[in-house]
Amino acid sequence: MTLERADIEKIAHLARLQIDAEDIPLYARNLSGILELVEQMNRVDTTGVEPMAHPLEMAQRLRRDEVTETNQRARFQRIAPQVEAGLYLVPKVIE
């Protein structure tokens, strides 16, 4: 897929990027190359390949789940703008 000058200008506009006119051919070549790579990867037959969450087959090192900080809830609620029944009150954002 080859991108034209108009495509690059539209992409730049949508991304709210200002690019110099003399750089447009370079952007067109680079972005076209990326899109060609994606097309090439889409053509690869992945039948029978199980999706992976991570490319390395290893287990995560886990740490013990224990509290390491002191409870400062009362202190933080004293300095909060509004608190009621132990809850922080915030302004309504959605009508």
Phi, psi and omega per residue, in radians:
M1 nan 2.144 -3.137
T2 -1.863 2.213 3.130
L3 -1.542 2.452 3.114
E4 -1.687 3.009 3.130
R5 -0.978 -0.761 -3.136
A6 -1.100 -0.644 3.110
D7 -1.104 -0.780 -3.131
I8 -1.124 -0.741 3.128
E9 -1.104 -0.686 3.120
K10 -1.174 -0.762 3.114
I11 -1.062 -0.768 3.127
A12 -1.094 -0.708 3.122
H13 -1.121 -0.810 -3.136
L14 -1.093 -0.605 3.134
A15 -1.493 -0.016 -3.121
R16 0.995 0.779 3.116
L17 -1.949 2.434 3.044
Q18 -1.779 2.096 3.138
I19 -2.139 2.597 3.122
D20 -1.288 2.517 -3.112
A21 -1.043 -0.619 -3.120
E22 -1.271 -0.266 3.121
D23 -1.551 -0.170 -3.062
I24 -1.039 -0.748 3.104
P25 -1.049 -0.652 3.111
L26 -1.139 -0.782 3.099
Y27 -1.079 -0.715 -3.132
A28 -1.072 -0.790 3.120
R29 -1.100 -0.825 -3.091
N30 -1.138 -0.813 -3.135
L31 -1.185 -0.645 3.088
S32 -1.095 -0.690 3.099
G33 -1.098 -0.707 3.111
I34 -1.123 -0.798 -3.139
L35 -1.125 -0.624 3.081
E36 -1.142 -0.675 3.087
L37 -1.113 -0.731 3.109
V38 -1.093 -0.754 3.092
E39 -1.056 -0.721 3.131
Q40 -1.116 -0.740 -3.141
M41 -1.192 -0.569 3.108
N42 -1.190 -0.415 3.137
R43 -1.384 -0.233 -3.112
V44 -1.234 2.319 3.116
D45 -1.348 2.018 -3.129
T46 -1.925 0.357 3.118
T47 -1.050 2.239 3.111
G48 1.456 0.005 3.114
V49 -1.596 2.114 -3.113
E50 -1.385 2.266 3.107
P51 -1.077 2.538 -3.119
M52 -2.127 2.534 3.064
A53 -1.386 -0.432 -3.096
H54 -2.643 2.497 -3.083
P55 -1.246 -0.257 -3.134
L56 -1.820 2.317 3.101
E57 -1.497 1.575 3.113
M58 -2.641 2.711 3.124
A59 -1.587 2.579 3.093
Q60 -1.306 2.446 2.989
R61 -1.299 2.254 -3.123
L62 -1.872 2.581 3.057
R63 -1.849 2.819 3.110
R64 -1.157 2.446 -3.125
D65 -1.550 1.557 3.135
E66 -2.393 2.607 -3.121
V67 -1.217 2.298 -3.137
T68 -2.036 -0.169 3.130
E69 -2.022 2.683 3.109
T70 -1.384 2.696 3.125
N71 -1.291 2.008 -3.135
Q72 -2.039 0.441 -3.079
R73 -1.013 -0.834 -3.114
A74 -1.055 -0.711 3.137
R75 -1.107 -0.793 -3.124
F76 -1.206 -0.607 3.125
Q77 -1.265 -0.462 3.082
R78 -1.143 -0.583 -3.104
I79 -1.683 -0.007 3.130
A80 -1.302 2.561 3.136
P81 -1.057 -0.769 -3.140
Q82 -2.501 2.296 3.127
V83 -2.424 2.473 3.076
E84 -2.538 2.199 3.111
A85 0.929 0.690 3.100
G86 1.400 0.107 -3.135
L87 -1.976 2.568 3.070
Y88 -1.413 2.304 3.089
L89 -1.723 2.289 -3.127
V90 -2.186 2.712 3.118
P91 -1.119 2.585 3.100
K92 -1.188 2.287 -3.068
V93 -1.875 -0.565 -3.087
I94 -1.921 2.279 3.119
E95 -1.407 nan nan
